[in-house]
Amino acid sequence: MAKHTVLLFKPYPMAVGQKIHIVGGPRGGDWEVIEVSERKVKLRCPVSFREFEWNRFCYFTEEQQDREWPQQ
């Protein structure tokens, strides 16, 4: 099987109380994680104190060299 460079996207295991910064996109900026479920995450803006609940969307990305693709 041929080897390729492959990007991996994994859901990030957020925890209540974490301070996060989202780079880019419509949700970009500083947030505090105030609630996490299997499907949803609730964030609070530290400036306006407004709270928003969204489907989980944060992912940790990684690039791997010489990886089999597609995987068997």
C-alpha positions as CSV (number, residue, x, y, z in Angstrom):
1,M,0.0,0.0,0.0
2,A,1.3,3.5,-0.9
3,K,2.4,5.9,1.8
4,H,1.0,9.5,2.0
5,T,0.9,12.5,4.3
6,V,-2.5,12.4,6.1
7,L,-4.1,15.0,8.4
8,L,-5.9,13.5,11.5
9,F,-8.9,15.3,13.1
10,K,-9.8,14.1,16.6
11,P,-12.6,15.6,18.8
12,Y,-10.9,17.5,21.6
13,P,-11.9,16.3,25.1
14,M,-13.0,19.6,26.5
15,A,-13.6,19.9,30.3
16,V,-15.6,22.4,32.3
17,G,-13.5,25.3,33.5
18,Q,-11.1,25.3,30.6
19,K,-10.1,28.7,29.1
20,I,-9.8,28.3,25.4
21,H,-9.0,30.6,22.4
22,I,-10.5,29.7,19.0
23,V,-8.4,30.9,16.1
24,G,-10.5,32.1,13.1
25,G,-14.0,31.5,12.0
26,P,-17.3,33.0,13.4
27,R,-16.6,31.7,16.9
28,G,-13.1,33.1,17.1
29,G,-11.8,34.5,20.3
30,D,-11.6,33.7,24.0
31,W,-14.1,31.5,25.8
32,E,-14.7,29.6,29.0
33,V,-16.1,26.1,28.8
34,I,-19.1,25.9,31.2
35,E,-20.8,22.7,30.1
36,V,-19.9,19.7,28.0
37,S,-22.1,16.8,26.9
38,E,-21.6,14.0,24.4
39,R,-22.9,16.2,21.6
40,K,-22.9,19.8,22.8
41,V,-20.5,22.3,24.4
42,K,-21.6,25.5,26.2
43,L,-19.2,28.4,26.2
44,R,-19.2,31.8,27.9
45,C,-17.6,34.9,26.6
46,P,-15.3,36.4,29.3
47,V,-16.1,40.0,28.1
48,S,-19.8,40.1,27.6
49,F,-20.6,37.0,29.7
50,R,-23.0,35.8,27.0
51,E,-23.4,32.1,26.8
52,F,-23.7,30.0,23.7
53,E,-24.4,26.3,23.2
54,W,-23.2,24.6,20.0
55,N,-22.7,21.2,18.6
56,R,-19.2,20.1,19.5
57,F,-16.8,21.5,17.0
58,C,-13.3,21.8,18.3
59,Y,-10.8,19.3,16.9
60,F,-7.1,18.7,17.5
61,T,-5.3,18.3,14.2
62,E,-2.1,16.5,13.5
63,E,-0.1,15.8,10.3
64,Q,1.6,12.4,9.9
65,Q,4.2,11.5,7.3
66,D,4.5,8.1,5.6
67,R,1.0,6.9,6.6
68,E,-0.9,4.2,4.8
69,W,-3.9,5.7,3.0
70,P,-6.6,4.7,2.7
71,Q,-6.4,2.4,5.7
72,Q,-7.5,-1.2,5.3
